[in-house]
Structure formats: structure tokens, C-alpha cells
């Protein structure tokens, strides 16, 4: 799922606490409990095609190998 941080927030990645999701670019993350909870709390927002049309970049999260 593609997510973006709520305006003004930096949300740490689940497995990489020093790497942050910001409001500058959408990130593709797995649908885990961690990210679902962040969505419910309002820290993260689902990125939509309309957000990409407005110039928000989409990046793919690196896999945790």
C-alpha cells in the first residue's frame, strides 16, 4: 500500500527506526499491523492517484533483507 505522512510529521519505518516516511513522498509499505495502526492514528495517510497528480513523488520502500 502507498502511504504518506500527515503534513508536518515524520513516521519511522517499521524495521528501520532511523528511516522516516515524510509528507514529501509516498512510500510503498507492506500492510502490517504497524502501518495499519499508524493509519488509524492519523500519522499516515493513504496516497492516492490524485496525490501523485499533484506532484507528490512515490518511492518504493527497500526490502528488509
C-alpha positions, 0 to 999 in steps of 0.5 A: 500500500502507498502511504504518506505522512500527515503534513508536518510529521515524520513516521519511522519505518517499521524495521528501520527506526532511523528511516522516516516516511515524510509528507514529501513522498509516498512510500510503498509499505507492506500492510502490517499491523504497524502501518495499519495502526499508524493509519488509524492514528492519523500519522499516515495517510493513504496516497492516492492517484490524485496525490501523485497528480499533484506532484507528490513523488512515490518511492518504493520502500527497500526490502528488509533483507 
